[in-house]
Amino acid sequence: MTTPEDAAAASKSAVRWGGLLRTKTVEQSILDTDDPDSRLRKDLTAWDLTIFGVAVVVGAGIFTLTARTAGNVAGPSVSLAFVFAAIACGLTAVCYAEFASTVPVAGSAYTYSYATFGELVAWIIGWDLILEFALAASVVAKGWSQYLGTVFGDTQTTMHLDSVTFDWGAVLLIAVLGVLLAIGTKVSSRVSAIAVAIKLAVIALVLVVGITFFEPENLTPYIPPSEPGDAGSGLHQSLFSFLTGAGNSTFGWYGLLAAASLVFFAFIGFDVVATAAEETKNPQKAVPRGILGSLVIVTVLYVAVSLVLTGMVPYTELSGKDATLATAFAINGVDWAKSLISIGALAGLTTVVMVLFLGQTRVLFAMSRDGLLPRWLAHTGTRGTPVRLTAIVGVICAVLAGFVDFGTLEEMVNIGTLFAFVLVSVGVVVLRRTRPDLPRGFRVPWVPFIPILAVLACLWLMVNLSVETWLRFLIWMAIGFVVYFAYGRRHSVLGKAEKALRAEASDPAP
């Protein structure tokens, strides 16, 4: 029976901004996970989550981004840039860890925003995450296809049908991973563990061989003198340059900071670990360990590879758009390294696509369970996985990866991720004030100082993205508003519950 206090609270929430800021309590979010029709199986451990974190963060970037950043932006100080980026990323990671231990529910930043800022903001961040994961999975799948061709002797993985280009390699990968994710998250974790082991073995071999060519003098000067750089113009320049009229430079301290902004994106993906909280046996402890543990591991790997790389050859030998880790080995006469690195990249990208695919389905699952998207999508099969959503996401990503040439759309992944990071960091402070009573398996130290630093770091990285990317992002958000007001707001489970409470409170007692 509804109490007068319940009805009054519901009425107040609904009236405020027309119900757009109604929040879903943490208790209700956790209670929803027991619905038999939409229950996810709890199979994962802290070790599984750590593997997922390493799997999604360590991809082909470790073999390409390090070389290009060293040769064109930072020189040997690229290793310090990775440290700076890891610190900035770690500030956000601890915020995710607190939320994941407090609200162990699928949906990551979407679910956290629903509990702190309200339904409209939750929808916005959920819509943003749809863009992030779908684009990222499709883009990385195309990269995987290219490496597949390299491993098999420069085999073509694309077909030309009149004016249409079809990437069958990318579609094949998404189809196989979709089947694995539909079978079960634990099975996916095991496959991911094998692929992670392969790419870590390749990285270890690269380090062992590379260190034999290490020359300390190649690290001098560690921070090269500043040089003028090529700045974009018009919509292609960064928002910071557009607003200030400032150009850019390479090398020097500014180059080091610019490199930190660039390599930050090599760490993107750890937030996907939080989307698996609902499928974890002991999420209060396992999820923070998975997030922070994977971040520590990948930071050590990135710094080690960048130090060995810049010690093998002078950084000036790595300038240009096509420089990779294999370039440094080729200069030293180790030509077989190209094939080895391609195998490592292939294994790395396999796990990246798998975990991004997983994250996409879990965010959509949470939104569907809340009624903001059709609720029938939140149905789980006998294996405790959202098979329907997995199939739909697989088809969409396969079409994108198979037929679309993304070009500069890749930056959309970055701005979407950073936007989510900002809201999660602010949300920690908000939830500490509104719900100090909640049990927290992990607590961010020095609140609000750490969350504020996280927000500032993310905003700085966002303003360094191009104006073109910002405009595309705003257009995507505008489309999201239309979808919410046309469907999500009217079908919201929370909104319907509040409407029922108000109706019950207004009816005269019999």
N, C-alpha and C positions, 0 to 999 in steps of 0.2 A: 504494500500500500504506500502511495506517495505521501510524504509528509509535507506540511505547508512550507517548511524550510527548503525542501527539495524543489518544490514548484517555484518558490520565489527566486531561488538561485538560477533555475533554468530560465525563468522569464527575464531576469536581469541580464543573463548571458546572451539571450536571443535578441533583446532590445539593443544592446550595445553594438553599434556599427552593423545593425541588421543581422547579428549572429556571425559576422565574418571573423570576429576575434574569439569565438567560443573555443575553449581548450578541451582537449580530451585528457582526463586524468591519467596519471601513470598507472594507478590501480586498474582502471578500465582497460588500458592498453594491454596489461599483463593478463587480465581476465579473458580477453578476446583470444589469447593464444590457446585456450582450452576448448574452443569450439571444435567438435569432432569433424565437422565438414571442412574446416580450414586449419587443421593442426599440422604443424611441421614436426618431423621426427627429430629428436634430440640425439644426434650421433657424434658431434664434434667435440674435440678436446682442445686444450691450449696449444698442443703440438700441431694439430690440424690447422688451427687458425694462423699459427706462425708460418706454416708452409704456404697457406693461401696468401699471406702478406708478402712473403719473399717471391712467390709465384707471380703475383701481379705487378710488383714493383721492378724486379730485375728482368728486363726484357732485352730487346736488341739495342736499347739505348746505351747500355754499358759498353758495347762494342763500337758504337758510332758517335754518340753524343760527347763522350770524353775527348776523343781526338779532335773533333770539329771545334769544340769550345776552347781547347788548349791552343789550337793553331790559329784561330780567328779572333778570339776575345780576351783570354786571360793568360795564356802562356802556361808555365809550370804551376802557377798559383791556382790552376783549376782544382787541385786537390783541396785547397783552402776554401774555394767556392763551394765544394760539396759539403764541407763542414758547416759553413754558414747556412746553406740550404737545409741541411739536416736539423740545425738548431731551430730554424723557422718552422720546419715541418714538425719537429718535436713539440713545439708550443701548441700546435693544433692537435697533435696526436694525443696529448694528455687530456685535452678537452673531450675528444671522442671517447677516450678510455673511461672518463667519469660518467658520461652519458650512457655508454654501453653497459656499465656495471649497475647503473641506476634504473635504466629502462631496457631490459634485455629482450627487446622485441624487434622483429624484422622491420626494415625500412630506413635504418640509419638516420641521417639528418632529417628526413621527412617526419619520422615518428617523434624525434626530439623536438622539432619545431611545433608539432601539434600540441605537445605538452607544455610548451613555454609561450609561444607567440600567438597561437590560435590557428583556426582552420585555413584562412586565406593564405597566411604565410607558409603553412605546411604544404598547401597545394602548390604554391610558387616553387618551393624548394624541391618538391617531388617532381614537378614538371621539368625543373632544371636538371635533376638527376637522370630523368629519362633521356634527355639530350646528351648528358655526359656519357652514360654507359653505352647507349646504342651507337653513338658516333665512334666512341673509343674502340668498342669491340669490332666494329666494321672496318675502321682504319687499320687497326693492328692485324686483322685477318688478311687484309690486302698485303701488308708487309710480310706476313708469314708466307703467303703465296709466292712472293718474289724470292725469298730465301729457299723455298722448296725447289724452285727452278734451278737455283745455284747449286744446291746439294746434288741434284740429279743431272749435272753437266749442262747447265744453262738451258734446261728444258723450258719451253714456253708454257706458262700456266694460264694464258689468256687466249680466248678465241674471238675472232672478228667476224661478226655477222652483219654484213652490209656496213651501216654506220654505227652499229652497236658493238661495244667491246664487253665480252663476258669473261669474268675471272673465275674459272671453275675451281681453282685451288682454294680460294677464300671460301667459296660456297661449300666445298667438301669439308673443310675444317669446321665450319659452323654447324653443319649437319651432324658430324660425328660427336662434337661436344654437346650438342643439344640432346642427343640420345643418352649420353653419359649422365648429364644433369637430370634428365627425366628418370633414369634408373634409380639414382639416389645420391645425396650429397657426400656420403661416406665413400662411395665408389669413386666419385669425382676427386675427392681428397687423395685417394690412393694413386690415381692416375697422375694427379698433379705432383705428388711426392716423387714419383719416378722421373717426371720431366724436370723437376727442380734439381734432383740429384744429377741428372745429365748435364744441365747447364752449369751447375756449381763445379762439377768435375772439369768441364771445359775451361771455366774461369780459373780454377786452380792450376791447370796445366799451362794456361797462358801466363799466369804469374810466375810459375817456376821457370819456364823457358825464357820469358821476357827479362827476368832479373839477371840472367847470365849476360845480357847485353847492356846492363845498367851502367851509365857513366855519370857520376855525380856532377860533373861540370855542365851537363845538359840542363840542370836545374837552376843555373845561374844566367841571368838574373831571375830570381824567383817571381818577382812582380816586374815584368818588362816595362820600359818607359811608355807613357801614353802616346797614342797615335790617333790622327783623325780617322773617323769611321764613316761608313756609308749609311746615312739615315734615310729612311723611307720618306715619301712625300704624300701629301693628300691623305686619303683614307688609309693608306698603307703605313703611315707613321704611327708611333705609339701615342696613346692618349696623353701621356705626360708631355711628349714633344709638341703635340697639337695645342695643348693648353698653355705651355710655357714658351713655346717658340725656340726651345733649346734643341741643339743637335745631339749627336752622341759621339762617343769615342771608344776606341778599343785599347786593351791593355791598360796598364796603370791601375790605380785604385778604383777608378770608375769602371774600368773593364772588369775588375775583380767582382765588384758589386753587380754589374750587368750579368756576369757569368753565373753568379749565385741565383739571380732571377731565372736564368735559362735552365740551369741544372735542377732547380727546384722541381720542375715538372718530371724529372726522372723518378722522383719519390711519390708522385701521385698514384693513388691506388690503394694505399693502406686503409683508407676509409671504407673500402669494400668489406674488410674484415668485420666491421661493425654490423653490416647487413645480415651476417650469419649468426648474430647473437641468439636469436630464437631457436636455432638448431644446435646450440651448445649445451653440454651437460651441466657445466657449472659456470654460467656466463659472468657472474660477478667477479670471479677471479680469472677465468680463462680468456675472456675477451681483452681486458687490459694487457695481460701477458702476451697475447697474440699480436696486438697492435704495436706495443712498445718493443717486444722482442724482435719482430720482423724489421722494424725501423733500425734497430741497432745493427742487425746483421747486414742489411743492405748498405748502410752507411760505411761500415768497415770495408765491404767489397768495393764500393765506388771509390773510396779514398785510396785503397791499395792499388786498384787498376790504374787510376789516374797518375799516381806516383811512379809506378813502373813504366807506364807509357811515356811520360815526359822525361824519364831518365834514359829511355832507350834511344831516342833521337832528339835533336834540337826541335823546339816547338815550331820553328819556322818551316820545318819540313812537313808540318801537318796542316798548313793553310789550304784553303779551298773547300768547296762544298762536298767533295767526294772522299775526304779523308776519313779513315776508320782505324780501328786498332790493327787491322791487317796491314795497313799502310806502313806502320812502324816496323812490323815483322818483315815486310817485303824489302824495305830499305836495308835491313840487316841480312838479307838473303834467305829468309825463312819463308819461302813461298807457299809451303803446305799449310801455313797458318790460316789462309783464307778459307779453305774447306773446313778446318776445325772450327773456326769462329762461326761459319755459316750453320754448322750443326748445333752449336751452342745457342745461336740466335733462334734457330727453328724451335728448339725445345723451350727456350725462354718465351717466345711469342705464343706458343701453344697454351702455356699456363696463364699468360696474361689475358688472352681471349676467354678462356674458361672462367676465370674469376670475375671478369667484367660481365660476362653473360649471366653468371650467378647473381651478381649484384643487381643487374637490371630486373631480373625476374622477381627478386625479393622486394624491391621498392614498389614495383607494380602490384605485387601481392598485397602489401600493406595498404596501398591506396584503394585497392579493390575491396578489401575487407572492411574498410571504413565507408564504402559506398561512393567515394569520389570518382571511381571508375566502376563499370558493371561488376556486381558482386559475384556473379557466376565465375569470374576469372580467378577468384580466390579459392576455388575448390582444389583440394589436394587428393591425389589418388591413393591407392593401397600402399604405395611405397612412401607416403608422406611427403611428396614433392608436388609443386604446382605444375602438373603436366600440361594443362591447357595454356598457361602463360608461357611455359618454356617453348612450346610449339609455335605460338604466335610470335614471340620475340625472335625465335630462330628464323622464321620465314622473313620477318622484317629486316633483320641484320643480314641475312643471305642476299636479299634483293639489293640492299645498300652496298654491301661488299662486292657483289657480283657485277653490278652495272654502273655504280656511281663513281666518278672521279672527284675525290674530295678537295684536293688542292689546299687552299688556305682555310677550309672548314675545320681543319684539325685544331686550330686555336680555340674553337668553340668548346672543346673538351676542357681546356685549361681554365677559361673564364667561368664555366659552369662549376668546376670543382672548387675554385677559389671562393665563389659566392657561397657555396655550401659550407666551406670552412669558416667563413666569417659568421654565419648564422649560428653554427654550432658553438663557436667560441663565445659569442654574446649570450647564447642560451644557457651556458654554464652559470654565468653570473645571475641571470634572471631566475633560474630554478633554485639556486641557492637562497635567494631572497623570498620566493613565493612558496617553496616547499623545503624548508630546512629540516623537516622531520623525516624525509625519505632516507632509507638505508642506502649507503653508497659503498660499494665494494672497493672503489678507488676514488680518491679525492685529489683534485688538482691543487698543488701547493700555491700559496701566495696569491689567492684570489682577492681582488680582480686584476692584479698586476700581470700575471701570466696570460689570461685571456685577452687583455688589452694589447699586449705585445703581439699575440697571435693575429689579432684583427689588423693591427698596423702592418705586420709583415705581409699578410694576404692582400691588403689594399694596395700596398706598394707594388706587388707583383701584378695586380690587376691593371693598374694605370700604365704599366709597361707593355700591355697588349695593344694591338692596333685599333684605330678608330673603327675600321671595317668590322673587326670582331665584336666590338661593343654594339654597333648598330644591328648586326645580325642577332646578337644576344637579346637586345631589346625587342626585336621583332618576334623572336621565339617566345619571350615572356608575354607579349601582347596576345599572341595566339593562345597561350595558356589561360589568360584571363577570360577570353571568349569561351573556351571549353568549360572552365569552372562555372561561369554564370549560366551557361546553356545546359549543363548536365550535373556537374559535381555538387553544386550548392543545393539543388533540388532533391538529390538522391542521397545526401549525406546521412549516414546512420545516426550520427550524433545530433544532427538537425532534426531528424524525425523523432528521436527520443525526447528532445526538448519540447517539440510541438505537442507530443502526447502528454507530457507532464503538465504543460500549461492548460491543455484541454481538460485534463482530469481535475486540476485545481479549480478551474472555473465552473465545473459542473456542480450544482447544488447537491448536498448530501441527501441520500434517500431517506 
